[in-house]
Structure formats: structure tokens, C-alpha cells
């Protein structure tokens, strides 16, 4: 299953997206506590919040400017 399109400021928190493909504009989206293990994240994730998310084995490609990573750091 692929999640594709514009999901600006959308809340994907605390859900299981293991192995899913995300493609599009996810500016400001929240993935707090989501399981994204093995997921493919393609697109614009500017200001996205991945706090507490599981990104193990995930592939990230695109724009992650000012995105908050699972360890609380801010990607630049």
C-alpha cells in the first residue's frame, strides 16, 4: 500500500505503517510514536515530527529540513 499526495499538517501518530511507502508533500506532518520500520519515505517532510517513531530499516529520501528525528534532534 502506498500513501501518496499532499498531507500537510496531517497526524499519522501512533499507527503502524511498517513497510509502507510515503510519497508527496508531508510538510508539518506528525509521526509521533508511529511504527515506520522498513518504510520508504519520499518527498517533502519539512518540519515533520518523528518524535518517538520507529525508523529502523526505513529509507528516507527528500527534504527533511527542520524535521524532528526520533531522538529529539532536529535535521538540517
N, C-alpha and C positions, 0 to 999 in steps of 0.2 A: 504494500500500500504506500502511496506517496501523498504527502501533504504539500501542495503546490499552490502558489498565489500570493496575495497580499494579506498578511496577518499582522498589521501594525498595531502595537499595544495589546495584542491578544494574550490571554492567560493559558499556558499549557502546563501549569504547575501540578505536581504530584500525580502524574499519569504515567503509564507505561508505554513508551514509544520505542521499545527495543527493536533495532534493525530497520526502523522506518527511514524514509528519505524525505527530507525537508528541502524545498526549493522555492525561492522567491524572496519577498521583502518581509522580514520579521523584525523590523525596527521597533525597539522598545518592548518586544515580547518578553514574557516571563516564563521561564522553565524551572522555577524554583522547586527542587525536590523531585524533578521528573527523571525517569529512567530512560536515558538516551544511549545506553550501551549498544555499540555496534551500529549506531545511526549514521546516516550520511547527511550532513548539514551544508547546503549550498545556497549562497545568496547573501543578502544584507541583514546582518544581525547587530547593527549599530545600536548601542545602549541596551542590548538584550541582557537579561538577568538569568544566569545559570547557577545561582547560589544553591548549593546542596544537590545539584544534579549529578547523575552518574554518567560521565562521558567516556567510560572505559571502552576502548576499541572503536570509538567514534571517529569519523573522518570529517574535519571541519575545513571548508574552503569558501572564501568570500571575504566580506567586510565584517570585522568584529570590533571596530573602533569603540572604545569606552564600554565594551561588554564586560559584565562582572562574571568571572570564572568561578567554578565550584569552591575553590579555596579562598574566595573573597578578594582575590587580586583583580585588578582592572586591566584588561587587554588594551594595548595601544597600537 
